[in-house]
Amino acid sequence: MADVAAKVGVSRALVSIVFRGKEGASQETRDRVFQAAAELGYHPDTAAQLLRSHRSRHLGVLYTPAEPFHVDLIEAIYPMAEKHGYDVVLGAQTPTRAMTKAVEELLGFRTAAVLLLGDATLAEVTRLAARVPLVAVGPHLRGDAFDTVSSDDSRGARLAVEHLVELGHRHIVHVDGGVKAGAADRRRGYRAVMRKHGLPATIIPGAYTEESGALAARELLRCDPLPTAVFAGNDRCAVGIVHALRRFGLTVPGDVSVVGFDGSRAAQLPHIDLTTVRQDISGTAEAAVESAIERLDDGRTEAKHVIRKTQLIVRGTTAPPKR
């Protein structure tokens, strides 16, 4: 099929469309494809086509149960998959359950493709993509063998910090996400805005957990003077910071303003009311499922990398600093 595509000068996916008799190719292109196939002696493998038609209609989703953002994504993935006639099979990755174990379980269910949510190295993603069509959701990775869907984390971070600067904050600290997905771009966006306004950048190492936020709050209290605003790596970290600061007798946003990242459900709770950068959950789920379907049903082989926009949601944890 690749040889036919090269001879005609079209994509392999288009050749697949022609041989399957689907819409999407002009009559002229169809004639050229069949002529090239005849000249090359190519005939579609009917046995392979039969096997393909009887493959599993399952999309595997590898996720981390402790991540609320993953849970929100899965909820959005289900209707997208059903729309294309696919079911969803979940594989959980936990501190006591390695990624390899979860992957083997998913493949044991003959999943047609895998949506990988969250953290993974380029080597891990590449190895898995060699076994099954793969869409990595979250990590800012690039490769020729797999698709990715990620948020514009750098832009989101810039929106958060610009919001704090516009409120009048000048001593803004970033509690980062370490090596987690998107953390590097969020650090980059934070530094860019601080540099733009001639402000000193201070980064406290953290993670995407409430515990890391509570620990970071203790570090904030050691600063002299106390920072007036914090941009947290994600909503879970921000919630940990807010709760810890209040336990220490400080007010949010009276003493310290706090901004999170994700747009999680927890951020909307009345007692938290967190200003945050919202990721496009519905759009991310749709793009991930469609990428998998394009590989499975349309024969696309070229890698596709989608970046979704982010949006600042202003709530009750940010205000101008005390004078």
N, C-alpha and C positions, 0 to 999 in steps of 0.2 A: 504494500500500500504506500509506503514511503517512497519507493522508486517511481510509482505512478504519479504521485504528487510532485516529485522533483521534475519529472519529464514534462508535465503539463504546466508547472509553475504555480501551483496552488497549494493550500495547506492539506495535511493528511486528514484533518477533520472534515474538510470539504469533500475529499475523495470518499470518506466513510459515508457521508450524507448521500452521495450519488449512488453508491452500491447498495445502500439500504432503502433507496427509493423515497427518501424524505425530502420535504420542501427545503429550499435554501440555496439551490443552484440553478442557474439558467440552463436552457436547453443546449445552448452552444457549449457551455462548460461540461454538461453531461456527455455530449457527443465526443468532446476532446478526451475526457477521462476514459470512456469506453474504448476509444481508438488507441490511446496509449496503453491501456491494459491488454488489448489484443496484440499490439506490437511487442509487448514485453512478455506475453504469455502468462499474464496474471489472471487467476480466478479466485474469487473469495472462498475462504475455507468454510464450507457449510457446516462441518463438524464443530469448528470453533464458534461459528455463529449460533449453533444450537446450544452449545455449552454456555455461551454468553447470555442467551435468552433465559436460561434456567438458573442464573446466578442468584445469590441471595439479594433480597431487596432491603438489606439492613445497612444503615449508616452507623458506624461505631463512633462513640464520643468518649474520649479519654479526658477525665477531669479530676479536680481536687475537691472533695466534698466540703472542706473547711472554707473554701473561697465563695462567699456570697455572690460575687460577680459571675462565677462559673454556673451557679445554680440559676441565676437570672438568664444567662445565655442559653442554658439547656431548655428552659421553659419556652424561649423564643424559637429554638431549633425544631422542636416537635412539630408545630403546625407547618413550618416551612418544608420539612421532610415529607409530611403527610400529603402536602399539595402535589408533590412529585411522585407519590406512590411508594415512598420508602418508610420503613419503621426505624426507630432509634434503639440502639443497644448501648448501655452505659458501662464504662469501665472506670473504676475508681482507683486513683493513685493516692496513697496515704503515707505518713511517715514510716509505717510498718509494712507497707506493700509497695514494692518497687515498680517502676514504670514498665519494666520488661514483663513482669507477671501480669499486669493489667493488659498490656498489648497482646500477649499470647492468649489471654482469655477472650479478647475481642475477636481475634483472628480465628479462634476456635468456633465462634458462631458464624464463620464465613461472611464476615462483614465485607460489603463491597468496597467501602472506603472508610477512612478514619478521619474524624475531626479532632485535632489535638489542641486542647485548651490549656493555656498557661505556659509554664517554663519547660524548655528543652534545649539541648545543645544542637548545633548544626550537624554534628556527627550522628546524634540520635535520630534526628528528623530524617536525615539522608538515608540511614539504614532502614528505617521503617518505610520510607517512600519507595524503596526498592522492592518491597513486598506487597504493597497495597497503595492505591491512590490516596494521597494525604493532603489535608489542608491544615496548616498550623495557624491557630487563632491566638493572637496576642504577641508572640515573640517577633521581634524585628529581625528576622532571618531572611536570607536570600539564597536560592538554589535553583538549579534547572530542573530538578526532579519533583518538586512539590510546589503547592500554592500557599499563599499566606493572606490572611486578613488581619489587619492591625489598626489601632487608632493613631491619630496624629498626636502622640503624647507630647512632643516638643511644643506644638502649638497650644495644647491644653495647659501645659505648665506656664507658658507665657501669658495666657489669659488670666490664670490665677494670680500670678505675681503682679501683673499690670493692674489688676483690680485692687490689690493691697496698696500699691504705690499711689494709685489715684485717690485712695482713702486718706493718704497722708503718711503711710508707714514708711520708715526709712531703715529700721533695724528688723529685717525679715530673715528668718532662718528656715532652711529646708531640711526636713527629716526624710531621707531618701529611702528607696526600696532595695538597696544593695544590688544583688545580681538578678533580681526578679524581672519579669517581662515588663518592658517599657521604662524601667527605672533610669537607665542611662539617658534616654531622650528627655525624661522629665528633669533630670539634673541639668542637661544641656539647656533646656528652655528657661529654667530658673536662672542659671548663670548669665544667659544672654540678656535677660531683662535687667538684672542687677548691674551688669556692665554698662548697658545702655543708659541707665540713670546715674552712673557713677557711684553706686552703692556697694559696700563690702558684702561679699557672698560668704555665708557660713553654712556648711553642710554637716549635719549630724548623721552618722551611719545608722541605718535602721532596717526595717523589713516591713512586709505587708501584714502585720498582725497588731492586735490591740496591745499585746505585751510589749512590743517594740516601741509603741507610742508612749506607754507609761514610763518606760526606761528613758526615752528621749526627753520626756517632761522633766525628769530629775536633772538631766544635763542642762536643760534650759534654765532651771533655777540657779545653776552655778554661774550663769553668765552675768556679767556686771557691765552695763546695766541689763536688766531683763529685756529680751526682745519683745517688741510690741506685736509681732505677727509671726505665724508659722505656716508654711506650706508643706503639708504632709504627703508622703509618697502615694498613699491611697486612703480610702475612707476608713478602713479598719484601723490603720495607724492613727488617723485623725481622731477617731472616737476614743482611742486609748489616751491620746494627749489631752483631750477635753476633760475626760473623767479624772485623770490624774491631777490636772491643774486645779480643778474644782475641789478635789480632796485636800490639796495643799492650801486652800483658802483663797485662791485667785478666782476672778470672774472671767468668763468668756462670753462676749468679746470685750468686756470692760477693761480688763488688764491685758489680755492677749487675744488677738484675732486668730482664727484657725480656718484653713481651707484644706479640703480633702480632694480625692481624685477617684472617680469611677461612676458616681451617680447611683450608688447602691440604695436599696430600700431602707437600710438602717439610717441613711443620711436624712431621710424624709420624716423620721419619727419625731413627734412634737418635742420630746425632751432632749433631742439632739439637734435638730433643725440646722444641719450642717451645710455651709456653703461648700460647693464641690464642683469639680469638672466632670460633666456627664459624658460617658461614652455611649455611642449609638448602639445599644444592645440589639434592637430589632434589625437595623441595617447590617450589623456585623453577622448576626445569625443568618440572615438572608443571603449575604454574599458568600459565606462559608458553605452553605448547602448548595447554592447554585454552582459554585466552583467544583464541588464534588460531582454534581449531576452532569456538568459539562464534560468532565473526564469520562464518566461512566456511560452516559447515554449519547453524547455527541461526538465522542472520540477525540476530544482535544488533548494534545500532548504537550503543548507549550506551557511553561510555567506562567502563572498569573499572580500578581501581587496587588492587593487592594488595600487602600488606606482610607479609613472612615474619619469624618470630622468629629470634633469634640465641641462641647458647649458649656459655658460657665453658668452655673445655677447659684444665684446669690440668695442666701438665707440668713439665719440669725447669729451665726458665729463670726461674722466680720462686721467691723464698725471702725470709724476713725479712731486713731490712738488718743489716749488721754493727753491733755495739754499740761 
